[in-house]
């Protein structure tokens, strides 16, 4: 690079001298030539200084590229919202609302005349950790309202472990046929809840029949098996099966017990004065090591009508 600059300088100087010679030759004074040379040198020095002050970037020198300043904002951190927990009964503490149905009146399928008024009662138990206070309600859920209101206040405060009776005055529909209405409870913070493991509504189910003498029949049979003692293998173990028989009105019912060893009972009579339920029982005792295995007992309705209901099974496993 420096050598090229020298060659350029000498070429300019020689050209300048030739021009002067051609214009006047010997008449041009040496001072004029010296001044021209000095101006050329000065110009070259100025160019050199400028090149030194602002060097051009080269591909082999990446640091010589012009710098760009970027302003980077700090990232904003977002936190997900916290889901609200269960609201406590007036205390702000978390608690659970759990209800179970322990009894009711008006068996399913009870016959009523069109427009007949009746009182349906459910008995519920508070199996949760919240106290059901005066802000709790009984709310209509679905089905036939049967002349009831959309909601009722809970009749009393119910602490955990306590029970409450809910009685609603209802009216049978005007048309014949089966009719059902479903209800739930509602907590003080507005959450509806039902009964049992699956949060089901409690309900009323009736049969409207305008016949002067309707045929009243057995509508349902349920069992409960009790072992005495509850555990262990004593010399004797007693199993008692309780069968609850329900009708849809006043009726004379004949039934019998069947059991897996063939020791059946004879026909027995029950008199129902209205639509209600009656519980009967039968016991079976086992001596230690006496024919262990699965056993069953069963209710058969022989009148009115013949109906075999499912078996109540249990396991005697003492050897």
Secondary structure, DSSP 8 states (H G I E B T S, - for coil): -HHHHHHHHHHHHHHHHHHHHHHHGGGS-HHHHHHHHHHHHHHHHHHHHHHHHS----TT-GGGS-----------------------SSSS------EEEEEESS-TTEEE-TT-EEEEEEEEEE-SSS-B-TT-EEEEEEE--TT--SEEE-SS-B-TT-EEEEEEEEE--SSSEEEEEEEEEE-TTS-EE-BTTTTB-EEEEEEE---TT----EEEEEEEEEEESSSS--SEEEEEEEEEEEESSSEEEEEEEEETTS-----EEEEESSS-EEEEEEEEEEETTSS-EEEEEEEEEEESS-EEEEEEEEEE---
